[in-house]
Amino acid sequence: MTNEFQEKKLSRRSVTTIIAALILAVGMGYGLSLVGTGLSAKTGNSITVTGYAKTSAVADNAVWTLNVSEMSQQVAVAVNKIDTSTNSLSKYLIAGGLTPDAIEVGGVNTYANNEYINGNSTGRVLSYQANQNVTVRSKDVELIKKLSNGMGTLLQTGVNVNNYGPMFYVSNLDELRPKLLAEAMVDAKARGISITKAVDSKLGPVLAVTSGPVQVTQPDSVDASAGGMYDTSSIEKSVSVTVSVSFKVN
């Protein structure tokens, strides 16, 4: 019994030793495989870097939309009040330095304010509201900004005007973009040289280039969008682009 027990014990130890050896062998093989893969990735023949370029720009076009709104229990009275208010707005704009051809007056829209009780219309009209859009277009962006900031004086006279704020645009973006893309490519190459030099390699020719959208933001803003963005609230702007460049590594 003792000999049989010892033989079984030795047999189990042998099996365990064999299994452990197999696991170790497989593990070493897998580890060597990973090491080989790591070396391959590290010594790959390409690298992709991002280049960036930025410049300052000043808006040279402004579009300013205002909405005149009046209300009365009679639709005709609401429309007449709109005419008076729009004339007052036009006088304010012209007195401020705009020419009449810079002011575009839209049509008058009216709608009824119906009475509702518990979510149901009673069919009774409480009042009528009339609205009219006035759009200003000018290249004098500083004048537009000044007139927008001074709208409080007109509101104090009783004229109901919704000031949505002027929008400022840069007209030469098509000229700026190629220049910025060229600068971004130079930046990408400089970054690629620095990276490859650090690992004792040399930067080769360009394999592929992908340009990002133009980002027009307020100065010193870090905002960005995958589809590009265009801030229209400020006169002074920052314009930037990025490029993703793949280089061959020698």
C-alpha atoms as a printed R data frame, in Angstrom:
    type eleno elety resid chain resno       x       y       z
1   ATOM     1    CA   MET     A     1   0.000   0.000   0.000
2   ATOM     2    CA   THR     A     2   2.791   2.380   0.879
3   ATOM     3    CA   ASN     A     3   4.680   1.729  -2.370
4   ATOM     4    CA   GLU     A     4   1.510   2.097  -4.433
5   ATOM     5    CA   PHE     A     5   0.708   5.390  -2.719
6   ATOM     6    CA   GLN     A     6   4.207   6.721  -3.332
7   ATOM     7    CA   GLU     A     7   4.060   5.709  -7.015
8   ATOM     8    CA   LYS     A     8   0.757   7.561  -7.438
9   ATOM     9    CA   LYS     A     9   2.198  10.593  -5.662
10  ATOM    10    CA   LEU     A    10   5.267  10.587  -7.919
11  ATOM    11    CA   SER     A    11   3.060  10.161 -10.950
12  ATOM    12    CA   ARG     A    12   0.987  13.194  -9.990
13  ATOM    13    CA   ARG     A    13   4.140  15.241  -9.430
14  ATOM    14    CA   SER     A    14   5.413  14.251 -12.867
15  ATOM    15    CA   VAL     A    15   2.177  15.273 -14.531
16  ATOM    16    CA   THR     A    16   2.214  18.579 -12.674
17  ATOM    17    CA   THR     A    17   5.831  19.187 -13.688
18  ATOM    18    CA   ILE     A    18   5.042  18.442 -17.324
19  ATOM    19    CA   ILE     A    19   2.017  20.773 -17.329
20  ATOM    20    CA   ALA     A    20   4.039  23.543 -15.688
21  ATOM    21    CA   ALA     A    21   6.782  23.121 -18.264
22  ATOM    22    CA   LEU     A    22   4.257  23.328 -21.079
23  ATOM    23    CA   ILE     A    23   2.704  26.470 -19.631
24  ATOM    24    CA   LEU     A    24   6.146  28.038 -19.239
25  ATOM    25    CA   ALA     A    25   7.087  27.130 -22.803
26  ATOM    26    CA   VAL     A    26   3.867  28.530 -24.225
27  ATOM    27    CA   GLY     A    27   4.226  31.646 -22.098
28  ATOM    28    CA   MET     A    28   7.785  32.209 -23.225
29  ATOM    29    CA   GLY     A    29   6.785  31.702 -26.849
30  ATOM    30    CA   TYR     A    30   3.893  34.160 -26.499
31  ATOM    31    CA   GLY     A    31   6.135  36.606 -24.682
32  ATOM    32    CA   LEU     A    32   8.737  36.384 -27.428
33  ATOM    33    CA   SER     A    33   5.968  36.905 -29.944
34  ATOM    34    CA   LEU     A    34   4.911  40.104 -28.150
35  ATOM    35    CA   VAL     A    35   8.496  41.290 -27.973
36  ATOM    36    CA   GLY     A    36   8.862  40.733 -31.694
37  ATOM    37    CA   THR     A    37   5.643  42.640 -32.371
38  ATOM    38    CA   GLY     A    38   6.736  45.504 -30.151
39  ATOM    39    CA   LEU     A    39  10.042  45.817 -31.955
40  ATOM    40    CA   SER     A    40   8.256  45.759 -35.277
41  ATOM    41    CA   ALA     A    41   5.911  48.584 -34.221
42  ATOM    42    CA   LYS     A    42   8.767  50.560 -32.790
43  ATOM    43    CA   THR     A    43  10.845  50.231 -35.937
44  ATOM    44    CA   GLY     A    44   7.947  50.704 -38.322
45  ATOM    45    CA   ASN     A    45   8.539  52.594 -41.559
46  ATOM    46    CA   SER     A    46   6.030  55.451 -41.041
47  ATOM    47    CA   ILE     A    47   4.958  58.042 -38.527
48  ATOM    48    CA   THR     A    48   1.904  60.316 -38.401
49  ATOM    49    CA   VAL     A    49   2.097  63.781 -36.840
50  ATOM    50    CA   THR     A    50  -0.214  66.788 -36.583
51  ATOM    51    CA   GLY     A    51   0.830  70.220 -37.796
52  ATOM    52    CA   TYR     A    52  -0.778  73.445 -36.590
53  ATOM    53    CA   ALA     A    53  -0.862  77.027 -37.856
54  ATOM    54    CA   LYS     A    54  -2.654  80.114 -36.571
55  ATOM    55    CA   THR     A    55  -3.005  83.766 -37.538
56  ATOM    56    CA   SER     A    56  -4.957  86.837 -36.489
57  ATOM    57    CA   ALA     A    57  -7.726  88.339 -38.606
58  ATOM    58    CA   VAL     A    58 -10.048  91.320 -38.416
59  ATOM    59    CA   ALA     A    59 -13.641  91.170 -39.618
60  ATOM    60    CA   ASP     A    60 -14.464  93.478 -42.510
61  ATOM    61    CA   ASN     A    61 -18.152  92.690 -42.996
62  ATOM    62    CA   ALA     A    62 -21.089  92.953 -40.617
63  ATOM    63    CA   VAL     A    63 -24.649  91.645 -40.846
64  ATOM    64    CA   TRP     A    64 -27.003  92.894 -38.151
65  ATOM    65    CA   THR     A    65 -30.594  91.668 -37.793
66  ATOM    66    CA   LEU     A    66 -33.122  93.489 -35.635
67  ATOM    67    CA   ASN     A    67 -36.749  92.613 -35.035
68  ATOM    68    CA   VAL     A    68 -39.420  95.243 -34.369
69  ATOM    69    CA   SER     A    69 -42.390  93.911 -32.416
70  ATOM    70    CA   GLU     A    70 -45.691  95.566 -31.474
71  ATOM    71    CA   MET     A    71 -48.950  94.307 -29.970
72  ATOM    72    CA   SER     A    72 -52.565  95.549 -29.988
73  ATOM    73    CA   GLN     A    73 -56.097  94.219 -29.659
74  ATOM    74    CA   GLN     A    74 -56.667  95.264 -33.262
75  ATOM    75    CA   VAL     A    75 -54.463  93.970 -36.058
76  ATOM    76    CA   ALA     A    76 -54.550  97.261 -37.980
77  ATOM    77    CA   VAL     A    77 -53.352  99.163 -34.939
78  ATOM    78    CA   ALA     A    78 -50.482  96.670 -34.413
79  ATOM    79    CA   VAL     A    79 -49.390  97.125 -38.030
80  ATOM    80    CA   ASN     A    80 -49.516 100.925 -37.770
81  ATOM    81    CA   LYS     A    81 -47.426 100.787 -34.600
82  ATOM    82    CA   ILE     A    82 -44.898  98.632 -36.463
83  ATOM    83    CA   ASP     A    83 -44.593 101.257 -39.187
84  ATOM    84    CA   THR     A    84 -43.952 103.961 -36.592
85  ATOM    85    CA   SER     A    85 -41.378 101.873 -34.702
86  ATOM    86    CA   THR     A    86 -39.542 100.809 -37.853
87  ATOM    87    CA   ASN     A    87 -39.316 104.434 -38.995
88  ATOM    88    CA   SER     A    88 -37.879 105.364 -35.595
89  ATOM    89    CA   LEU     A    89 -35.316 102.564 -35.889
90  ATOM    90    CA   SER     A    90 -34.308 103.640 -39.401
91  ATOM    91    CA   LYS     A    91 -33.868 107.242 -38.246
92  ATOM    92    CA   TYR     A    92 -31.650 106.063 -35.377
93  ATOM    93    CA   LEU     A    93 -29.466 104.038 -37.752
94  ATOM    94    CA   ILE     A    94 -29.132 106.797 -40.358
95  ATOM    95    CA   ALA     A    95 -28.469 109.467 -37.727
96  ATOM    96    CA   GLY     A    96 -25.758 107.177 -36.385
97  ATOM    97    CA   GLY     A    97 -23.903 107.175 -39.705
98  ATOM    98    CA   LEU     A    98 -25.444 104.461 -41.905
99  ATOM    99    CA   THR     A    99 -26.649 105.126 -45.427
100 ATOM   100    CA   PRO     A   100 -30.228 104.165 -46.369
101 ATOM   101    CA   ASP     A   101 -29.021 101.513 -48.828
102 ATOM   102    CA   ALA     A   102 -27.386  99.648 -45.924
103 ATOM   103    CA   ILE     A   103 -30.802  99.095 -44.318
104 ATOM   104    CA   GLU     A   104 -33.117  96.370 -45.591
105 ATOM   105    CA   VAL     A   105 -36.673  96.354 -44.222
106 ATOM   106    CA   GLY     A   106 -38.601  93.095 -44.470
107 ATOM   107    CA   GLY     A   107 -42.315  92.456 -44.649
108 ATOM   108    CA   VAL     A   108 -44.718  92.681 -41.714
109 ATOM   109    CA   ASN     A   109 -45.871  89.411 -40.143
110 ATOM   110    CA   THR     A   110 -48.916  89.231 -37.870
111 ATOM   111    CA   TYR     A   111 -50.458  86.539 -35.723
112 ATOM   112    CA   ALA     A   112 -53.229  86.282 -33.171
113 ATOM   113    CA   ASN     A   113 -52.701  85.559 -29.481
114 ATOM   114    CA   ASN     A   114 -55.593  83.241 -28.676
115 ATOM   115    CA   GLU     A   115 -57.016  82.599 -25.234
116 ATOM   116    CA   TYR     A   116 -56.423  79.131 -23.776
117 ATOM   117    CA   ILE     A   117 -58.053  77.552 -20.726
118 ATOM   118    CA   ASN     A   118 -56.690  74.263 -19.435
119 ATOM   119    CA   GLY     A   119 -54.763  73.875 -22.682
120 ATOM   120    CA   ASN     A   120 -57.833  74.337 -24.880
121 ATOM   121    CA   SER     A   121 -58.486  77.331 -27.119
122 ATOM   122    CA   THR     A   122 -61.654  79.271 -26.351
123 ATOM   123    CA   GLY     A   123 -61.684  80.841 -29.805
124 ATOM   124    CA   ARG     A   124 -61.292  84.283 -28.313
125 ATOM   125    CA   VAL     A   125 -58.472  86.499 -29.621
126 ATOM   126    CA   LEU     A   126 -56.752  88.362 -26.816
127 ATOM   127    CA   SER     A   127 -54.456  90.476 -28.992
128 ATOM   128    CA   TYR     A   128 -52.598  90.690 -32.264
129 ATOM   129    CA   GLN     A   129 -48.823  90.830 -32.591
130 ATOM   130    CA   ALA     A   130 -46.967  92.284 -35.549
131 ATOM   131    CA   ASN     A   131 -43.272  91.730 -36.326
132 ATOM   132    CA   GLN     A   132 -40.876  93.130 -38.899
133 ATOM   133    CA   ASN     A   133 -37.212  92.304 -39.480
134 ATOM   134    CA   VAL     A   134 -34.681  94.999 -40.300
135 ATOM   135    CA   THR     A   135 -31.326  93.798 -41.654
136 ATOM   136    CA   VAL     A   136 -28.244  96.011 -41.768
137 ATOM   137    CA   ARG     A   137 -25.224  95.175 -43.949
138 ATOM   138    CA   SER     A   138 -22.048  97.212 -43.756
139 ATOM   139    CA   LYS     A   139 -18.279  97.014 -44.064
140 ATOM   140    CA   ASP     A   140 -17.892  99.573 -41.286
141 ATOM   141    CA   VAL     A   141 -17.764  96.991 -38.514
142 ATOM   142    CA   GLU     A   142 -16.790  99.456 -35.792
143 ATOM   143    CA   LEU     A   143 -19.797 101.662 -36.603
144 ATOM   144    CA   ILE     A   144 -22.135  98.659 -36.437
145 ATOM   145    CA   LYS     A   145 -20.687  97.671 -33.076
146 ATOM   146    CA   LYS     A   146 -21.169 101.220 -31.776
147 ATOM   147    CA   LEU     A   147 -24.786 101.406 -32.981
148 ATOM   148    CA   SER     A   148 -25.575  98.004 -31.472
149 ATOM   149    CA   ASN     A   149 -24.131  98.996 -28.105
150 ATOM   150    CA   GLY     A   150 -26.131 102.239 -28.153
151 ATOM   151    CA   MET     A   151 -29.539 100.663 -28.783
152 ATOM   152    CA   GLY     A   152 -30.578 101.427 -25.205
153 ATOM   153    CA   THR     A   153 -31.253 105.060 -26.126
154 ATOM   154    CA   LEU     A   154 -33.796 103.954 -28.735
155 ATOM   155    CA   LEU     A   155 -35.455 101.470 -26.390
156 ATOM   156    CA   GLN     A   156 -35.922 104.230 -23.833
157 ATOM   157    CA   THR     A   157 -38.208 106.043 -26.304
158 ATOM   158    CA   GLY     A   158 -40.659 103.138 -26.217
159 ATOM   159    CA   VAL     A   159 -39.674 101.382 -29.440
160 ATOM   160    CA   ASN     A   160 -39.801  97.590 -29.036
161 ATOM   161    CA   VAL     A   161 -36.763  96.208 -30.851
162 ATOM   162    CA   ASN     A   162 -35.145  92.825 -30.354
163 ATOM   163    CA   ASN     A   163 -31.423  93.241 -30.937
164 ATOM   164    CA   TYR     A   164 -29.916  89.859 -31.842
165 ATOM   165    CA   GLY     A   165 -26.457  91.399 -32.072
166 ATOM   166    CA   PRO     A   166 -24.365  91.944 -35.195
167 ATOM   167    CA   MET     A   167 -22.455  89.119 -36.849
168 ATOM   168    CA   PHE     A   168 -18.921  89.896 -38.008
169 ATOM   169    CA   TYR     A   169 -17.276  88.061 -40.917
170 ATOM   170    CA   VAL     A   170 -13.800  87.854 -42.459
171 ATOM   171    CA   SER     A   171 -14.027  88.075 -46.243
172 ATOM   172    CA   ASN     A   172 -10.528  86.785 -47.141
173 ATOM   173    CA   LEU     A   173 -10.680  83.328 -45.572
174 ATOM   174    CA   ASP     A   174 -10.130  81.746 -48.983
175 ATOM   175    CA   GLU     A   175  -6.800  83.584 -49.177
176 ATOM   176    CA   LEU     A   176  -5.768  82.753 -45.611
177 ATOM   177    CA   ARG     A   177  -6.455  79.011 -45.782
178 ATOM   178    CA   PRO     A   178  -3.742  78.004 -48.333
179 ATOM   179    CA   LYS     A   179  -1.162  80.060 -46.442
180 ATOM   180    CA   LEU     A   180  -2.106  78.470 -43.126
181 ATOM   181    CA   LEU     A   181  -2.061  74.965 -44.598
182 ATOM   182    CA   ALA     A   182   1.469  75.548 -45.902
183 ATOM   183    CA   GLU     A   183   2.583  76.738 -42.465
184 ATOM   184    CA   ALA     A   184   0.892  73.746 -40.815
185 ATOM   185    CA   MET     A   185   2.802  71.405 -43.153
186 ATOM   186    CA   VAL     A   186   6.087  73.043 -42.116
187 ATOM   187    CA   ASP     A   187   5.101  72.591 -38.475
188 ATOM   188    CA   ALA     A   188   4.244  68.923 -39.059
189 ATOM   189    CA   LYS     A   189   7.616  68.305 -40.702
190 ATOM   190    CA   ALA     A   190   9.458  69.986 -37.805
191 ATOM   191    CA   ARG     A   191   7.577  67.810 -35.318
192 ATOM   192    CA   GLY     A   192   8.340  64.698 -37.353
193 ATOM   193    CA   ILE     A   193  12.043  65.520 -37.470
194 ATOM   194    CA   SER     A   194  12.153  66.022 -33.709
195 ATOM   195    CA   ILE     A   195  10.417  62.716 -33.017
196 ATOM   196    CA   THR     A   196  12.483  60.607 -35.424
197 ATOM   197    CA   LYS     A   197  15.720  62.237 -34.309
198 ATOM   198    CA   ALA     A   198  14.945  61.206 -30.730
199 ATOM   199    CA   VAL     A   199  14.905  57.526 -31.790
200 ATOM   200    CA   ASP     A   200  17.922  57.741 -34.098
201 ATOM   201    CA   SER     A   201  15.881  57.640 -37.300
202 ATOM   202    CA   LYS     A   202  15.451  59.984 -40.234
203 ATOM   203    CA   LEU     A   203  12.264  61.497 -41.589
204 ATOM   204    CA   GLY     A   204  11.461  60.408 -45.126
205 ATOM   205    CA   PRO     A   205   9.029  61.674 -47.761
206 ATOM   206    CA   VAL     A   206   5.336  62.392 -47.206
207 ATOM   207    CA   LEU     A   207   3.043  59.388 -47.621
208 ATOM   208    CA   ALA     A   208  -0.360  60.954 -46.942
209 ATOM   209    CA   VAL     A   209  -1.888  64.271 -45.862
210 ATOM   210    CA   THR     A   210  -5.288  65.045 -44.355
211 ATOM   211    CA   SER     A   211  -6.251  68.667 -43.720
212 ATOM   212    CA   GLY     A   212  -8.656  69.685 -40.980
213 ATOM   213    CA   PRO     A   213 -11.355  72.367 -41.190
214 ATOM   214    CA   VAL     A   214 -10.735  76.053 -40.605
215 ATOM   215    CA   GLN     A   215 -11.427  77.214 -37.050
216 ATOM   216    CA   VAL     A   216 -12.443  80.875 -36.713
217 ATOM   217    CA   THR     A   217 -12.631  81.795 -33.044
218 ATOM   218    CA   GLN     A   218 -12.267  84.676 -30.645
219 ATOM   219    CA   PRO     A   219  -8.645  85.601 -29.888
220 ATOM   220    CA   ASP     A   220  -6.929  83.190 -27.479
221 ATOM   221    CA   SER     A   221  -9.915  80.835 -27.580
222 ATOM   222    CA   VAL     A   222  -9.274  77.083 -27.311
223 ATOM   223    CA   ASP     A   223 -12.638  76.153 -28.821
224 ATOM   224    CA   ALA     A   224 -12.643  73.824 -31.807
225 ATOM   225    CA   SER     A   225 -15.066  71.598 -33.669
226 ATOM   226    CA   ALA     A   226 -14.553  68.510 -35.809
227 ATOM   227    CA   GLY     A   227 -16.550  70.155 -38.575
228 ATOM   228    CA   GLY     A   228 -14.951  73.570 -38.094
229 ATOM   229    CA   MET     A   229 -16.381  76.582 -36.316
230 ATOM   230    CA   TYR     A   230 -16.988  80.229 -37.106
231 ATOM   231    CA   ASP     A   231 -17.404  82.697 -34.266
232 ATOM   232    CA   THR     A   232 -19.289  85.781 -35.508
233 ATOM   233    CA   SER     A   233 -19.563  87.677 -32.231
234 ATOM   234    CA   SER     A   234 -16.150  89.376 -32.273
235 ATOM   235    CA   ILE     A   235 -14.427  91.715 -34.724
236 ATOM   236    CA   GLU     A   236 -10.936  90.465 -33.914
237 ATOM   237    CA   LYS     A   237 -10.540  86.753 -34.562
238 ATOM   238    CA   SER     A   238  -8.064  83.889 -34.604
239 ATOM   239    CA   VAL     A   239  -7.973  81.648 -37.665
240 ATOM   240    CA   SER     A   240  -6.305  78.242 -37.383
241 ATOM   241    CA   VAL     A   241  -5.955  74.959 -39.268
242 ATOM   242    CA   THR     A   242  -4.425  71.538 -38.629
243 ATOM   243    CA   VAL     A   243  -2.995  68.889 -40.925
244 ATOM   244    CA   SER     A   244  -2.362  65.209 -40.235
245 ATOM   245    CA   VAL     A   245   0.738  64.088 -42.140
246 ATOM   246    CA   SER     A   246   2.163  60.579 -42.513
247 ATOM   247    CA   PHE     A   247   5.904  60.413 -43.246
248 ATOM   248    CA   LYS     A   248   8.086  57.504 -44.204
249 ATOM   249    CA   VAL     A   249  10.755  56.806 -41.595
250 ATOM   250    CA   ASN     A   250  14.223  55.739 -42.757
